Amino acid sequence: RQTKNLYWPLAMQLLSMSSASNAHPGAITFVQRFGSAMNLNVHFHTLFTDGLYMADDTGGIKFYQLPAPTQAEIMQVTERIAIKVKRWLSKRLEDLSSSDLPSDKEPLLAACYAASIRNYSAIGERAGQPLMRVFSEPTSEFDTYREEKSVEGFNLHASTSISADDRDGLERLLRYMGRPPISEERLSQAADGRIVIRLKKYWSDGTSHLIMTPLDFLGRLTSLIPPPRKNMIRYHGIFAPNSALRAQIVPKQETSEGQAATEGAKSPGQGKRWAQLLARVFGVDVLSCPRCESRMTIISFITESQAIKDILASLQMATAPPEVAPARRVQQQEEFSWGS
């Protein structure tokens, strides 16, 4: 709906060809909870179609491309987002009783959230104090877009587009939108055991690194964990799972029976997807034999525990899970009440 409102002045001619109910935008949203400093910063990366799908009387569907939005239209949408989000939050806070507030249910988690947003220490001896920083010379390359184009703290970027035939560019964009919170290359450990985070870009005051204790680092990671049963990838419009027209635009994966068997699938395409995902994410081809490098096939699925133990024992592998190591710091038991 927001997409149609954004392009409405530009799409009147198209909509005059059919009713507005036959105009279908599409979008995919990645909910990201992190900033470049592993701080809690909830924002959305959304991939929109640059036009509308129009359904005809015969059940067919056709795509009509529209011009890119102007800066004035982007600011108009930003203003609407700011108004609606503030209105929703006000209504939400009015409906919440004091017992429903996160700070009452999970005070330690709420403290981690607040500390992550403000770049403070959440727990330990330095609780409530700013994180230690490393300063370098301030840079003039600081991105001022957020300050210049913000509406009461809300800002909207809409300057990236991918052509229909640029599949590699689309993949790179989606990989960026669904990336993890931080690269291990920007993490290091100081001689005294503290964790150092190197920022991708210097802050306006010249901050280049953040330094925190291992306990603060764990609290920062905790604040990035999504709430339970909340999807971090959302599909809208014609891409939504319940859309009647989705099957007409989503490419079908072609998988032969032989290829599916080679990839270890119970049904065509099932195992193939997992093998490809593991190879793309971790760079490991799980179906390549480590001895002869030929393709492996699944002979059978073993689910009986005793048979699994016998196979592991014959391979001289552990048949029981490792023991849980005790806590290394006794004083941790004194810092937390652990439900007492």
C-alpha positions in Angstrom: 0.0 0.0 0.0 2.8 2.4 0.8 4.5 1.6 -2.5 1.3 2.5 -4.5 0.9 5.7 -2.5 4.5 6.7 -3.2 4.1 6.2 -6.9 0.5 7.2 -7.2 1.1 10.5 -9.1 3.3 8.6 -11.5 1.0 5.6 -12.0 -2.4 7.1 -12.7 -2.2 6.3 -16.3 -1.5 2.6 -15.6 -4.2 2.4 -12.9 -6.7 3.9 -15.4 -6.2 0.7 -17.5 -7.4 -1.5 -14.6 -8.9 -1.2 -11.2 -6.5 -0.4 -8.3 -7.2 -3.8 -6.8 -5.4 -5.3 -9.8 -2.2 -3.4 -9.2 0.2 -5.4 -7.1 3.6 -4.1 -5.7 6.1 -6.5 -4.1 8.8 -6.2 -1.5 11.1 -8.2 0.8 12.2 -6.8 4.1 15.2 -7.8 6.2 14.8 -6.7 9.8 18.3 -5.8 11.1 18.8 -5.2 14.8 22.5 -4.1 14.7 24.6 -1.1 13.9 28.2 -1.1 12.7 29.4 -1.1 16.3 27.3 -4.2 17.2 25.0 -1.8 19.0 21.2 -2.3 19.1 19.9 -0.3 16.2 16.7 -1.8 14.7 16.2 -0.8 11.1 14.8 -2.3 7.9 16.4 -3.1 4.6 13.6 -3.5 2.0 13.9 -4.6 -1.6 11.0 -3.1 -3.6 9.9 -3.9 -7.2 10.4 -0.7 -9.3 6.9 -0.9 -10.7 3.6 -2.7 -10.4 2.2 -6.1 -11.5 -1.1 -5.7 -13.2 -3.5 -8.7 -13.4 -5.9 -8.9 -16.4 -9.3 -10.6 -16.9 -7.7 -13.8 -18.2 -5.7 -14.4 -15.1 -2.4 -13.4 -16.6 -0.1 -10.9 -15.1 2.3 -8.2 -16.6 4.9 -6.0 -15.0 4.9 -2.2 -15.6 8.1 -0.3 -14.6 7.8 3.1 -13.0 10.2 6.0 -12.7 12.4 6.3 -9.6 11.0 8.3 -6.7 12.1 11.9 -6.3 13.8 13.2 -3.2 10.6 15.1 -2.3 8.6 11.9 -2.5 11.1 10.1 -0.3 10.9 12.8 2.3 7.1 12.6 2.2 7.2 8.9 2.9 9.7 9.6 5.7 7.3 12.0 7.3 4.5 9.5 7.1 6.6 6.8 8.7 7.6 9.1 11.6 4.0 10.1 12.3 2.6 6.5 12.1 5.4 4.9 14.2 5.1 7.6 16.9 1.3 7.1 16.9 1.7 3.3 17.1 4.2 3.6 20.0 2.0 6.0 21.9 -1.0 3.7 21.6 1.2 0.6 22.5 2.5 2.3 25.7 -1.0 3.3 26.7 -2.2 -0.3 26.4 0.7 -1.8 28.3 0.3 -2.2 32.1 3.4 -1.8 34.3 3.7 -5.6 34.6 4.0 -5.9 30.8 7.0 -3.6 30.5 10.2 -5.4 29.4 12.1 -3.7 32.3 9.8 -5.4 34.8 9.8 -8.9 33.1 13.4 -9.0 32.1 15.3 -6.2 33.9 18.8 -7.6 33.0 17.8 -7.9 29.3 16.3 -4.4 29.4 19.6 -3.1 30.8 21.5 -4.7 28.0 19.2 -3.1 25.5 19.6 0.4 27.0 23.4 0.0 27.4 23.8 -1.2 23.8 21.8 1.8 22.4 23.8 4.3 24.5 27.2 2.6 24.2 27.4 2.1 28.0 28.5 -0.9 30.1 25.5 -2.9 31.1 26.8 -5.1 33.9 29.8 -5.6 36.0 31.9 -3.0 37.9 31.5 -0.4 35.1 27.8 -0.7 34.8 26.3 2.6 33.6 29.6 4.1 32.5 30.5 4.8 28.8 32.5 2.3 27.0 36.2 3.0 26.5 37.1 4.3 23.1 40.1 4.8 20.9 40.1 8.2 19.1 41.8 9.1 15.8 41.8 12.2 13.8 38.2 13.3 12.9 37.4 12.6 9.3 35.5 14.8 6.8 34.1 11.7 5.2 31.5 11.4 7.9 28.1 10.6 6.3 25.9 13.6 7.0 22.9 12.2 5.1 21.2 11.0 8.3 21.3 14.4 9.9 20.3 16.3 6.8 17.5 14.1 5.6 16.1 13.0 9.0 12.5 13.6 10.2 12.4 13.5 14.0 15.1 10.8 14.0 13.7 8.8 11.1 15.6 8.6 7.8 14.9 6.8 4.5 17.5 5.8 1.8 16.2 4.9 -1.6 19.2 5.4 -4.0 20.1 1.9 -4.9 18.6 0.1 -7.9 19.4 -3.2 -9.6 18.6 -3.9 -13.3 16.6 -6.9 -14.2 19.5 -8.8 -15.9 22.0 -8.1 -13.1 21.6 -11.3 -11.2 25.1 -11.0 -9.6 24.3 -7.5 -8.4 21.0 -8.7 -7.0 22.8 -11.5 -5.1 25.4 -9.0 -3.7 22.6 -6.7 -2.5 20.6 -9.5 -0.8 23.8 -10.8 0.8 24.4 -7.3 2.2 20.8 -7.0 3.4 21.0 -10.4 5.2 24.5 -10.1 6.5 25.5 -11.0 10.1 26.0 -8.4 12.8 29.8 -8.1 12.5 32.8 -9.5 10.6 35.4 -11.3 12.7 38.1 -9.3 11.0 36.9 -6.3 13.0 37.1 -8.1 16.4 40.3 -8.6 18.4 41.3 -9.2 21.9 43.6 -7.0 23.9 46.5 -8.3 26.1 44.3 -7.9 29.2 41.5 -9.9 27.7 39.2 -7.0 26.8 37.4 -7.1 23.4 38.2 -4.5 20.8 35.7 -3.6 18.0 37.1 -1.7 15.1 34.5 0.5 13.5 33.9 0.4 9.7 33.8 4.2 9.6 35.1 6.7 12.1 32.4 8.5 14.1 32.2 12.3 13.8 34.2 12.8 17.0 37.0 10.6 15.6 36.1 7.4 17.5 37.7 4.4 15.7 37.5 1.6 18.2 35.3 0.5 21.1 36.8 -1.4 24.1 34.7 -3.6 26.4 35.1 -6.4 28.9 34.1 -9.9 27.9 31.0 -9.6 30.1 29.9 -6.4 28.3 30.6 -8.0 25.0 28.3 -10.9 25.9 25.6 -8.4 27.0 26.0 -6.6 23.7 25.5 -9.9 21.8 22.5 -10.6 23.9 20.8 -7.4 22.9 21.1 -8.4 19.2 19.2 -11.7 19.6 15.7 -11.4 18.0 12.6 -12.0 20.1 11.3 -15.5 20.0 9.0 -16.5 17.2 9.7 -13.2 15.2 10.6 -13.6 11.6 13.5 -11.5 10.5 12.6 -11.7 6.8 9.2 -10.5 5.7 7.5 -10.8 2.3 5.0 -8.2 1.2 2.5 -7.8 -1.6 2.8 -10.2 -4.5 5.8 -11.9 -2.8 3.7 -12.8 0.3 3.2 -16.5 0.9 -0.6 -16.1 0.7 -0.6 -14.1 -2.5 -2.6 -15.8 -5.2 -0.3 -14.5 -7.9 3.0 -15.4 -6.2 3.4 -18.7 -8.2 3.3 -16.8 -11.5 6.4 -14.6 -10.7 8.5 -16.7 -8.4 11.0 -18.9 -10.5 10.5 -22.6 -10.1 13.6 -24.6 -9.3 14.3 -27.2 -11.9 15.7 -30.4 -10.4 16.0 -33.7 -12.2 15.6 -37.0 -10.3 19.2 -37.9 -10.8 20.5 -34.6 -9.5 18.1 -34.8 -6.5 19.4 -38.3 -5.7 23.0 -37.1 -6.0 22.3 -34.2 -3.6 20.7 -36.6 -1.1 17.1 -35.4 -1.4 14.0 -37.2 -0.2 12.0 -35.3 -2.7 13.1 -33.3 -5.8 15.0 -30.1 -4.7 14.9 -30.7 -1.0 18.4 -31.9 -0.3 19.8 -29.8 -3.1 18.9 -26.6 -1.5 20.6 -27.5 1.8 23.8 -28.7 0.1 24.0 -25.5 -1.9 23.4 -23.3 1.1 26.1 -25.0 3.1 28.5 -24.6 0.3 27.7 -21.0 -0.3 27.7 -19.9 3.3 30.6 -22.0 4.7 32.5 -22.7 1.5 32.3 -26.5 2.2 30.9 -29.0 -0.2 29.3 -31.5 2.2 28.7 -34.0 -0.7 32.3 -34.1 -1.9 34.2 -37.2 -0.6 37.2 -36.0 1.4 39.2 -39.0 0.2 38.6 -39.3 -3.6 36.7 -36.0 -4.1 33.9 -37.8 -6.0 30.2 -37.0 -5.4 28.6 -38.9 -2.4 25.1 -40.3 -2.4 22.9 -41.0 0.6 22.4 -44.7 1.1 20.1 -44.6 4.1 18.8 -42.5 7.0 19.7 -44.0 10.4 17.6 -42.9 13.3 18.1 -45.7 15.8 20.3 -44.5 18.7 22.1 -47.8 19.2 23.0 -48.1 15.5 24.3 -44.6 15.6 26.4 -45.3 18.6 27.8 -48.5 17.0 28.8 -46.6 13.9 30.5 -43.8 15.9 32.3 -46.3 18.0 33.6 -48.1 14.9 34.9 -44.8 13.6 36.6 -44.1 17.0 34.4 -41.1 17.6 32.6 -40.0 20.8 29.2 -41.6 21.4 28.2 -39.2 24.2 27.9 -35.4 24.4 30.8 -33.6 26.1 30.4 -32.7 29.7 29.4 -29.1 30.5 32.4 -27.3 31.9 31.9 -25.4 35.2 31.9 -21.6 35.3 35.5 -20.3 35.3 34.8 -17.3 37.5 33.3 -17.9 41.0 32.5 -14.2 41.5 29.9 -14.5 38.7 27.6 -16.4 41.1 27.8 -13.4 43.4 27.0 -10.8 40.8 23.7 -12.4 39.7 20.9 -13.6 41.9 20.1 -16.5 39.5 16.4 -16.4 40.4 16.8 -16.2 44.2 
